[in-house]
Amino acid sequence: MYCFRKVTDDLYWVGADDHRLALFENIHPLYHGISYNSYLLLDEKTVLFDTVDWAVGRQFMENVRAVLRNRPLDYLVINHVEPDHAASIEEVLLRWPNVKIITSPKAVLLLHQFGCPIDGCSVEQVKEGDTRCFGKHTVTFVNAPMVHWPEVMVTYDQTNGVLFSADAFGSFHALDGKLFADEVDFDHEWLDEARRYYTNIVGKYGPQVQSLLKKADTLDIKMICPLHGLVWRKDIGYFLDKYMHWSTYEPEEKGVMIVYASMYGNTETAAEILAAKLAERGVTNTRLYDVSSTHVSYLISDLFKYSHLVLASVTYNLGIFPPMHNFLMDMKALNLQNRTCAIIENGSWACRCGSLMRTCLSEMKHMRVLEDGVVMASSLHEQDLPELDTLADSLTASLKE
């Protein structure tokens, strides 16, 4: 049975939700599911914008057929060929063999690499600034390389101001019947998942996102239709501002994120005492995480949110505790920068993790490490408390800068 929603008078969402997928890209947990969005325009010509993952292919096909109502499918615009959006292309070609494909030259290359049977199909390769008219609607194509694959383009409908934004402006989270951002309490129900999606999927490519934002600023955008998550038709500036912060690696909020690595609870205790001392000084915008039990995608997401980071780790085999080291490597891989950091280090016979963590941070851009820190020998002792007080004072003062 079909399940579609009207976006505008002649544009329809024909995507589907997936609540069964446990790990997005086989990495990131999906506790609230994911949507795969596709859009179908009914003009003098019919135009399908992208397809979906094959996991929801049956629902997608029923939706497309229902909206077409026996009309032929004239065009398929492919903005992004990652398999979660392109896996159903072959089925579209089988059902509508006369459809004309519009996409970028690099997308054609990648489609061949993935074995998509486009040979023999009518394929129009478009470049930046090219336009196509489908009747009332004229669209223009805008290159968006490395947001987050090299072939990506976005499509702007000059007639109604709709931007088909590929993976930009997307989010984890199934739609569950809703479609528009103004149909949910976005700040409380969706923002964290939108941030987690951006920071872990697109976060490395801040300069490329900035380039797309500059192009978007020249367009009269009235609606954003991404390939995952909600459609934006109101308060678009709010979400663009989030992307501005994330893509420039500027924190959304002043606050302290404390991430600890503890084998037997002693380093965890130090982290909790520090959080209490910060609260006593009026610093309550804090988050405390166990790096061993928190998926790194959540750590990365909150680190894009908060201005300050405290790393509290035990030394392990003369190195950094492995989950903490992995977190640092993810920070570096995703180009995290512009944060103020502090270190709590623990070791029973060779306390080396602190210097190693400082080295890791020094290899990232614009990471300030406070001189004040805490060095522990196995567990926290009474004589160590002044160091924690000094660190709490230093963090508090830094937050006021």
Residue pairs with C-beta under 8 A, 6 or more apart in sequence:
1 62
2 62
2 63
2 65
2 66
2 67
3 16
3 59
3 62
3 63
4 12
4 13
4 14
4 63
4 66
4 67
5 12
5 13
5 179
6 12
6 13
7 13
7 39
7 162
7 179
7 223
7 225
7 231
8 160
8 162
8 223
10 41
10 42
10 43
10 136
10 137
11 39
11 40
11 41
11 42
11 160
11 162
12 39
12 40
12 41
12 42
12 63
12 67
13 37
13 38
13 39
13 179
13 225
13 231
14 38
14 39
14 40
14 48
14 60
14 63
14 64
14 67
15 35
15 36
15 37
15 38
15 39
15 52
15 56
15 60
15 63
15 175
16 35
16 36
16 52
16 56
16 59
16 60
16 63
17 33
17 34
17 35
17 36
17 56
17 174
17 175
17 176
18 33
18 34
18 35
18 36
18 53
18 55
18 56
18 174
19 33
19 174
20 55
21 30
21 33
21 34
21 55
22 29
22 30
23 29
23 30
24 30
24 34
24 172
25 201
27 200
27 297
28 172
28 196
28 200
28 201
28 295
28 297
29 295
29 297
30 172
32 172
32 173
32 174
32 193
33 173
33 174
33 176
34 172
34 173
34 174
34 228
35 173
35 174
35 175
35 228
35 229
36 52
36 53
36 56
36 60
36 84
36 85
36 227
36 228
37 50
37 52
37 225
37 226
37 227
37 228
37 229
37 231
38 48
38 49
38 50
38 51
38 52
38 60
38 63
38 64
38 227
39 48
39 49
39 50
39 164
39 225
40 46
40 47
40 48
40 49
40 64
40 67
40 68
41 47
41 48
41 49
41 134
41 137
42 67
42 68
42 71
43 134
43 135
43 136
43 137
44 134
44 135
44 136
45 74
45 75
45 134
45 135
46 68
46 71
46 72
46 73
46 74
46 75
47 74
47 75
47 76
47 77
47 134
47 137
48 64
48 73
48 75
48 76
48 77
48 92
48 99
49 77
49 79
49 155
49 164
49 225
50 77
50 78
50 79
50 80
50 85
50 86
50 164
50 166
50 227
51 60
51 76
51 78
51 85
51 86
51 87
51 88
51 89
51 91
51 92
52 60
52 84
52 85
52 87
52 88
53 83
53 84
53 85
53 87
53 88
54 83
54 87
54 88
54 91
57 87
57 88
57 91
60 88
61 88
61 91
61 95
64 73
64 92
72 96
72 98
72 99
73 92
73 95
73 96
73 99
74 99
74 100
74 134
75 99
75 100
75 101
75 102
75 132
75 134
76 89
76 92
76 99
76 100
76 101
76 102
77 102
77 103
77 139
77 155
77 164
78 86
78 89
78 101
78 102
78 103
78 107
78 111
79 85
79 103
79 152
79 153
79 154
79 155
79 164
79 166
79 227
80 86
80 107
80 149
80 151
80 152
80 153
80 166
80 167
80 227
81 103
81 107
81 110
81 111
81 114
81 116
81 149
81 151
82 149
82 167
83 114
85 166
85 167
85 227
86 111
86 114
86 116
89 111
89 116
89 118
90 116
90 117
92 99
93 99
93 117
93 118
93 121
98 122
99 121
99 122
100 121
100 122
100 123
100 124
101 118
101 121
101 122
101 123
101 124
102 123
102 124
102 126
102 132
102 141
103 111
103 123
103 124
103 125
103 126
103 151
103 153
104 125
104 126
104 127
104 141
104 143
104 151
104 152
104 153
105 125
105 127
106 145
106 150
106 151
107 151
107 153
108 118
108 123
108 125
109 151
110 149
110 151
111 118
112 118
124 132
126 132
126 141
126 153
127 141
127 143
128 141
128 142
128 143
128 153
129 140
129 141
129 142
130 140
130 141
131 138
131 139
131 140
131 141
131 158
132 138
132 139
132 141
136 159
137 157
137 158
137 159
137 160
138 157
138 158
138 159
139 155
139 156
139 157
139 158
140 155
140 156
140 158
141 153
141 154
141 155
141 156
142 153
142 154
142 155
142 156
142 212
142 215
143 152
143 153
144 152
144 153
144 154
144 166
144 168
144 208
144 211
144 212
144 215
145 151
145 152
145 208
146 152
146 205
146 208
147 166
147 167
147 168
147 202
147 205
147 208
147 209
147 212
148 167
148 201
148 202
148 204
148 205
148 208
149 167
152 166
152 167
153 166
154 163
154 164
154 165
154 166
154 168
154 212
155 163
155 164
156 162
156 163
156 164
156 219
156 221
157 163
157 164
160 222
160 223
161 219
161 220
161 221
161 222
161 223
162 222
162 223
162 224
162 225
163 216
163 219
163 221
163 223
163 224
163 225
164 225
165 224
165 225
165 226
165 227
166 226
166 227
167 201
167 202
167 226
167 227
167 228
168 202
168 209
168 212
168 226
168 243
169 224
169 226
169 229
169 232
169 239
169 243
170 194
170 197
170 198
170 201
170 226
170 227
170 228
170 229
171 190
171 193
171 194
171 197
171 226
171 228
171 229
171 230
172 193
172 194
172 196
172 197
172 228
172 229
173 189
173 190
173 193
173 194
173 229
175 229
175 230
178 184
178 230
179 230
179 231
180 230
180 231
180 232
180 233
180 234
181 190
181 230
181 231
181 232
181 233
181 234
181 235
181 239
182 233
182 234
182 235
183 230
184 190
184 230
186 194
186 230
190 229
190 230
191 242
192 301
194 229
194 239
194 242
195 242
195 246
195 301
195 304
195 305
196 297
196 298
196 300
196 301
197 228
197 229
198 242
198 243
198 246
198 304
199 246
199 297
199 300
199 301
199 303
199 304
199 334
200 297
200 300
200 301
200 334
202 209
203 246
203 300
203 304
203 334
203 335
203 336
204 333
204 334
204 335
205 335
206 246
206 247
206 248
206 249
206 335
207 247
209 243
209 246
209 247
210 247
210 248
213 240
213 243
213 244
213 247
216 240
221 236
222 233
222 236
223 231
223 232
223 233
223 236
224 231
224 232
224 236
224 239
225 231
232 239
242 252
244 250
245 251
245 252
245 304
246 304
248 338
249 304
249 335
249 336
249 337
249 338
249 365
249 366
250 338
251 304
251 305
251 306
251 307
251 338
251 339
252 304
252 305
252 306
253 285
253 305
253 306
253 307
254 285
254 306
254 307
254 308
254 399
255 283
255 285
255 286
255 287
255 305
255 306
255 307
255 308
255 399
256 275
256 278
256 283
256 285
256 286
256 287
256 306
256 307
256 308
256 309
256 310
256 395
256 399
257 286
257 287
257 289
257 302
257 303
257 305
257 306
257 308
257 309
257 310
258 271
258 274
258 275
258 286
258 287
258 288
258 289
258 309
258 310
258 312
259 289
259 291
259 299
259 309
259 310
259 311
259 312
259 324
259 327
260 267
260 268
260 270
260 271
260 288
260 289
260 290
260 291
260 312
260 313
260 344
261 267
261 290
261 291
261 292
261 312
261 313
261 314
261 316
261 320
261 321
261 323
261 324
262 268
262 269
262 271
262 290
262 292
262 312
262 314
263 314
263 316
263 321
266 314
266 346
266 376
266 378
266 379
266 380
267 312
267 313
267 314
267 344
267 346
267 376
268 290
268 312
269 379
269 380
270 312
270 344
270 346
270 374
270 376
270 380
270 384
270 388
271 288
271 310
271 312
271 344
272 288
273 380
273 385
273 388
274 310
274 312
274 344
274 374
274 388
274 391
274 392
275 286
275 288
277 388
277 389
277 392
278 284
278 286
278 392
278 395
278 396
279 286
280 392
281 392
281 393
281 396
282 396
283 392
283 395
283 396
283 399
285 306
287 302
287 306
289 298
289 299
289 302
291 299
291 313
291 321
291 323
291 324
291 327
292 323
296 326
296 327
296 330
299 327
299 330
300 330
300 331
300 334
300 336
303 309
303 331
303 336
303 339
304 336
307 339
307 340
307 399
308 339
308 340
308 341
308 342
308 395
308 398
308 399
309 339
309 340
309 341
309 342
310 341
310 342
310 343
310 344
310 391
310 395
311 324
311 328
311 341
311 342
311 343
311 344
311 357
312 343
312 344
312 345
312 346
312 374
313 320
313 321
313 324
313 344
313 345
313 346
313 353
313 354
313 357
314 321
314 346
314 347
314 353
315 321
315 345
315 346
315 347
315 348
315 350
315 351
315 352
315 353
316 322
316 353
318 350
318 352
319 325
319 352
319 353
319 356
320 328
320 353
320 356
320 357
320 360
321 353
324 353
324 357
325 360
328 357
328 360
328 361
329 360
331 364
332 360
332 363
332 364
335 365
336 364
337 364
337 365
337 366
337 367
338 365
338 366
338 367
339 366
339 367
339 368
340 368
340 370
340 398
341 361
341 367
341 368
341 369
341 370
342 369
342 370
342 372
342 373
342 391
342 394
342 395
343 354
343 357
343 358
343 369
343 373
343 374
344 354
344 373
344 374
344 376
344 391
345 351
345 353
345 354
345 357
345 373
345 374
345 375
345 376
346 353
346 375
346 376
346 377
346 378
346 379
347 353
347 376
347 377
347 378
348 377
348 378
351 375
351 376
351 377
354 373
354 375
358 369
361 367
361 369
362 369
370 391
370 394
370 395
370 398
371 394
372 387
372 390
372 391
372 393
372 394
373 387
373 391
374 384
374 387
374 388
374 391
375 384
375 387
376 384
380 388
